[in-house]
Amino acid sequence: MAQRKNGRGHRHRSAVGSSGSTTSTATRALHSVGPGEVHAGTVPEASIWGRRRVLLLNSTYEPLTALPMRRAVIMLMCGKADVVHDDPQGPVVHSATRTIVVPSVIRLRTFVRVPYRARVPMTRAALMHRDRFRCAYCGAKADTVDHVIPRSRGGAHSWENCVAACSACNHRKADRLLTELGWKLHTTPLPPKGQHWRLLSSIKELDPAWVRYLGEGAA
C-alpha cells in the first residue's frame, strides 16, 4: 500500500519522537524530504506504520527516542541516520530507487545536544522497568503500582513512595503501613538516573535488540 511522503516541495517538520525535550531538539536532524512515494511492499496493513517503533541513538550511541517506523525510514533515505542493528524479519519498504528492511536501531550521523533534566518523570511504564516488573513485596510478577505510604495517609505519588506490586499484595496491603503488616521492602525505591530512562518512561514493551543500548535499567 502506498504511503506518500510529506508532499512535493514541503519541508518535513514532524518531531523525531515524543520524549519531552528530546523531541524538539532531535527534530533538527530532519530536513526536507524529496518528491516521490514510499511503498510498504510487504507490510500487511497500513496501521503497522503507527505501531512499529525504531530506536534512535545519538551519534554517540546515547538513546534518544523511539521513532515511528515511517519516520525512521525517511531519516535513512535522507542520509540523516545509519542502521546500527538490522532486523532480518522486519517489514520491507520500497521507494522508487531503494529497498529498505526496517531495522531495530538507527543512529544519527550528526550529534544532537539534548538539554539535561536531572529528575526523570515517573510513569507507570518507567516504574515497572525500574522494579523489573516484580512485586516489591513478594517478588511475583507485578501488574499494579502501590503507594508504600498510602495516599489516604499522606503518601506522595513519587519515585520514593511508589513500587511495582502484584494484585494480591496490593489488595492485602490496602491502606495500611508496612509496619502494621510486618512487611519490609527488599530495596529502597529511588528515582532512576540516566537519559535512557526518559525513553523507558514512554515504552512498556521493548524490542530485545534495544536492551544493549539502554543500560542496566532495561535489563
C-alpha positions in Angstrom: 0.0 0.0 0.0 1.4 3.4 -1.0 2.4 5.8 1.7 3.0 9.3 0.4 5.8 11.4 1.8 5.4 15.0 3.1 4.4 16.4 -0.3 6.3 17.9 -3.1 8.3 21.0 -2.1 7.1 20.8 1.5 9.6 20.6 4.4 9.2 17.7 6.8 8.8 19.3 10.2 7.4 16.4 12.3 9.1 15.7 15.6 11.6 12.8 15.8 9.9 11.4 18.9 7.8 12.0 21.9 10.3 12.1 24.8 10.0 15.6 26.2 12.8 17.9 25.3 14.4 15.3 23.1 11.6 15.7 20.6 12.2 19.4 19.8 15.9 19.1 19.9 16.2 16.0 17.7 13.7 17.4 15.2 16.6 19.5 13.7 18.1 16.3 12.4 15.2 16.1 9.9 15.3 18.2 6.8 13.2 18.3 3.6 12.0 15.1 2.0 12.3 14.8 -1.7 9.4 14.1 -4.0 8.2 10.6 -4.6 6.4 7.8 -2.7 7.4 5.2 -0.1 5.7 1.9 -0.6 5.4 -0.7 2.2 5.8 -3.7 -0.1 5.4 -6.5 2.4 3.5 -4.7 5.1 0.1 -6.4 5.5 -1.7 -3.3 6.9 -1.0 0.4 6.8 -1.6 0.6 10.6 1.8 -1.0 11.1 3.3 2.4 10.3 1.9 3.7 13.6 2.5 0.6 15.7 6.1 -0.2 14.9 8.9 1.7 16.6 12.7 2.0 15.8 15.2 3.0 18.5 17.0 6.3 17.6 20.5 6.8 19.0 22.6 9.9 19.1 25.9 9.9 17.1 27.5 9.0 20.5 25.1 6.0 20.8 23.1 7.6 23.6 19.4 6.6 23.3 17.2 9.5 22.3 13.7 8.2 21.5 11.6 5.5 19.8 10.6 6.6 16.3 7.6 5.6 14.3 8.7 3.3 11.5 7.9 5.7 8.7 10.0 8.5 10.3 12.9 6.1 10.8 12.7 5.1 7.1 12.7 8.7 5.9 15.8 9.5 8.1 17.6 6.6 6.5 16.6 7.6 3.0 17.6 11.2 3.6 21.0 10.2 4.8 20.4 11.6 8.3 20.9 8.2 10.1 22.6 4.9 9.6 21.5 1.4 10.6 23.0 0.1 13.8 21.0 -3.1 14.3 19.3 -4.9 11.4 16.0 -6.8 11.8 16.0 -9.7 9.3 12.3 -10.2 10.0 11.4 -6.5 9.6 9.0 -5.1 7.1 10.4 -4.3 3.7 9.8 -0.8 2.4 10.3 0.3 -1.2 10.9 3.7 -2.8 11.4 4.4 -6.5 15.2 3.7 -6.2 15.7 1.8 -2.9 14.5 -1.1 -0.9 14.9 -0.9 2.9 14.3 -3.6 5.5 13.1 -1.7 8.5 15.9 -2.0 11.2 15.5 -2.2 15.0 18.1 0.5 15.8 19.4 3.5 13.9 22.0 6.2 14.7 22.2 9.9 13.8 25.1 10.9 11.7 25.3 14.3 13.4 25.4 14.8 17.2 22.3 16.4 18.7 22.7 18.2 22.0 19.9 17.2 24.4 19.0 19.5 27.4 19.8 17.7 30.6 17.0 17.4 33.2 18.0 15.8 36.5 14.8 14.2 37.5 13.1 11.6 35.3 9.3 11.9 35.2 7.6 9.0 36.8 5.3 7.0 34.7 3.8 3.5 35.1 6.0 2.1 32.4 9.2 3.5 33.9 8.3 2.4 37.4 7.7 -1.2 36.1 11.1 -1.1 34.3 12.8 0.2 37.5 11.4 -2.6 39.6 11.9 -5.1 36.7 8.2 -6.0 36.6 8.5 -7.7 40.0 6.4 -7.2 43.1 8.4 -5.2 45.7 6.8 -7.2 48.5 6.8 -10.9 47.4 8.8 -10.9 44.2 6.0 -12.3 42.0 5.2 -10.7 38.6 3.9 -7.2 39.1 0.7 -5.9 37.5 -0.1 -2.9 39.6 1.5 0.2 41.2 1.3 0.6 45.0 2.0 3.6 47.3 4.2 2.4 50.2 2.7 5.0 52.4 -1.0 5.1 51.2 -2.1 8.4 49.7 -5.0 8.3 52.1 -2.4 8.6 54.9 -0.4 11.4 53.3 1.8 9.4 51.0 3.1 11.1 47.9 2.9 9.9 44.3 6.6 9.9 43.8 9.5 7.6 42.8 10.4 7.3 46.5 6.9 6.2 47.6 5.7 4.0 44.7 6.6 0.5 43.9 5.5 -2.2 41.5 3.3 -4.8 43.1 1.2 -7.9 42.3 -2.6 -7.6 42.7 -2.6 -10.0 45.7 -0.1 -8.0 47.7 -1.7 -4.7 46.7 -5.2 -5.9 47.8 -3.9 -7.3 51.1 -1.9 -4.2 51.9 -4.8 -1.8 51.1 -4.4 1.4 53.1 -2.1 0.0 55.8 1.5 0.8 56.6 4.2 -1.8 56.2 4.9 -1.6 60.0 1.3 -2.6 60.6 1.7 -5.7 58.4 5.2 -6.6 59.4 6.4 -6.2 55.8 9.7 -4.9 54.5 10.8 -3.7 51.2 13.6 -5.7 49.6 15.1 -2.5 48.1 14.7 1.2 48.7 12.6 2.9 46.0 14.6 5.7 44.4 14.3 7.8 41.2 16.3 6.3 38.3 19.1 8.3 36.6 20.2 8.4 33.0 18.9 9.8 29.7 17.6 6.3 28.6 15.0 6.4 31.4 13.1 9.1 29.5 12.7 6.6 26.8 11.7 3.8 29.2 9.1 6.1 30.7 7.1 6.1 27.5 7.7 2.5 26.3 6.1 -0.5 28.0 7.4 -3.3 25.8 10.9 -3.1 24.5 12.4 -4.7 21.4 15.0 -7.2 22.8 17.6 -5.7 20.3 17.3 -2.3 22.2 18.4 -3.6 25.6 22.2 -3.3 25.0 21.8 0.4 24.2 19.6 1.3 27.2 21.8 0.4 30.1 21.1 -1.7 33.2 17.7 -0.2 33.7 16.3 -2.1 30.7 17.7 -5.5 31.6 
